[in-house]
Amino acid sequence: MPLDPPPEQKGQATSVLTPNRLVCRSCQFILTDQPRRIRRQGQCQFVLANPFGLLFEIELYAQLFALPLGPPSSEFTWFPGYCWQVLMCPGCNQHLGWFFSRSDDAFWALIRSRIQILSY
């Protein structure tokens, strides 16, 4: 589920630097920390095609500082049994990926070319 934004995104100063922060490549909005990466079907990265044949290289995460948009859909889902919703960057509205959910589980799939890891 979504996390509260880190203090620096709430306008508060912080002296703690977290290693391996994941940010939007376009605007540097902090999305999550690298340790929040998770596995489904035995892996955390996938290359998948949408119904139009567009390929997406995605990486899975347990939590993000963001909210999904629109109603959940089960059409053309990449993960059987899960519904998906679009994920836009809260900082710049760039399409970052999708939120996948079912009654007992949820995770985020981020498009790898639209995110960046900042290491401190």
C-alpha positions as CSV (number, residue, x, y, z in Angstrom):
1,M,0.0,0.0,0.0
2,P,1.1,3.6,-0.3
3,L,3.6,5.1,2.2
4,D,3.7,8.5,3.7
5,P,6.1,10.8,1.7
6,P,9.6,11.0,3.2
7,P,10.2,14.2,5.3
8,E,12.1,16.0,2.6
9,Q,9.0,15.7,0.3
10,K,6.8,17.1,3.0
11,G,8.9,20.3,3.0
12,Q,10.8,19.2,6.2
13,A,14.6,19.1,6.4
14,T,16.2,15.8,7.2
15,S,19.8,14.7,8.0
16,V,19.2,11.0,7.2
17,L,20.3,9.8,3.8
18,T,18.8,6.5,2.8
19,P,21.0,4.4,0.4
20,N,19.5,3.3,-2.9
21,R,16.5,5.5,-3.2
22,L,14.3,4.9,-6.2
23,V,13.1,8.1,-7.9
24,C,11.2,9.2,-11.0
25,R,13.8,9.7,-13.8
26,S,12.0,12.8,-15.0
27,C,11.5,14.8,-11.8
28,Q,13.5,12.9,-9.1
29,F,10.4,12.4,-7.0
30,I,11.2,9.8,-4.3
31,L,9.2,6.6,-5.0
32,T,10.6,4.0,-2.7
33,D,13.8,2.4,-1.4
34,Q,15.6,-0.4,-3.3
35,P,15.1,-2.9,-0.4
36,R,11.4,-2.8,-1.1
37,R,11.8,-4.8,-4.3
38,I,9.9,-8.1,-4.3
39,R,9.5,-11.3,-6.3
40,R,6.4,-12.7,-8.0
41,Q,6.6,-16.0,-10.0
42,G,10.2,-16.3,-8.8
43,Q,11.5,-13.0,-10.2
44,C,11.5,-9.3,-9.6
45,Q,12.0,-8.1,-13.2
46,F,9.9,-9.0,-16.3
47,V,9.7,-8.0,-19.9
48,L,6.0,-8.0,-20.9
49,A,3.9,-6.8,-23.9
50,N,0.6,-5.0,-23.7
51,P,-2.2,-5.9,-26.1
52,F,-0.8,-3.4,-28.7
53,G,2.6,-5.2,-28.7
54,L,4.4,-2.5,-26.7
55,L,7.1,-4.1,-24.6
56,F,7.7,-2.9,-21.0
57,E,10.6,-3.9,-18.8
58,I,9.2,-3.7,-15.3
59,E,10.5,-4.2,-11.8
60,L,8.2,-5.1,-8.8
61,Y,8.0,-3.3,-5.5
62,A,6.1,-3.9,-2.3
63,Q,5.4,-0.2,-1.4
64,L,5.6,3.3,-3.0
65,F,5.1,6.9,-2.1
66,A,2.2,7.1,-4.7
67,L,-1.4,6.2,-5.3
68,P,-2.8,4.3,-8.3
69,L,-5.3,6.0,-10.6
70,G,-8.6,4.9,-12.1
71,P,-10.7,1.8,-11.4
72,P,-9.1,-1.6,-11.1
73,S,-9.2,-3.7,-14.3
74,S,-8.7,-7.4,-14.8
75,E,-8.5,-7.1,-18.6
76,F,-5.2,-8.1,-20.1
77,T,-3.5,-8.5,-16.7
78,W,0.0,-9.7,-16.7
79,F,-0.5,-11.5,-13.4
80,P,-3.4,-13.9,-13.4
81,G,-5.9,-13.2,-10.5
82,Y,-4.7,-9.6,-10.1
83,C,-6.4,-6.4,-11.2
84,W,-4.3,-3.5,-12.3
85,Q,-4.5,0.3,-12.1
86,V,-2.3,2.9,-13.8
87,L,0.5,4.6,-11.8
88,M,1.5,8.2,-12.5
89,C,4.3,10.1,-10.8
90,P,2.9,12.4,-8.1
91,G,5.7,14.9,-9.0
92,C,5.3,15.2,-12.8
93,N,2.5,13.0,-14.0
94,Q,4.8,10.7,-16.0
95,H,3.4,7.2,-16.5
96,L,5.6,5.1,-14.2
97,G,3.8,1.7,-14.3
98,W,0.9,-0.1,-12.6
99,F,-0.5,-1.2,-9.3
100,F,-1.6,-4.9,-9.1
101,S,-4.0,-6.1,-6.4
102,R,-6.2,-8.9,-5.4
103,S,-8.1,-9.5,-2.1
104,D,-5.0,-10.9,-0.2
105,D,-2.0,-9.2,-2.0
106,A,-0.8,-6.1,-3.8
107,F,2.4,-4.8,-5.4
108,W,3.7,-2.1,-7.8
109,A,5.2,-2.7,-11.2
110,L,7.5,0.1,-12.3
111,I,8.8,0.7,-15.9
112,R,12.6,0.4,-15.5
113,S,13.4,3.1,-18.1
114,R,11.3,5.7,-16.1
115,I,12.9,5.2,-12.8
116,Q,16.4,5.8,-11.4
117,I,18.3,4.5,-8.4
118,L,20.1,7.2,-6.3
119,S,22.9,5.7,-4.2
120,Y,24.4,7.6,-1.3
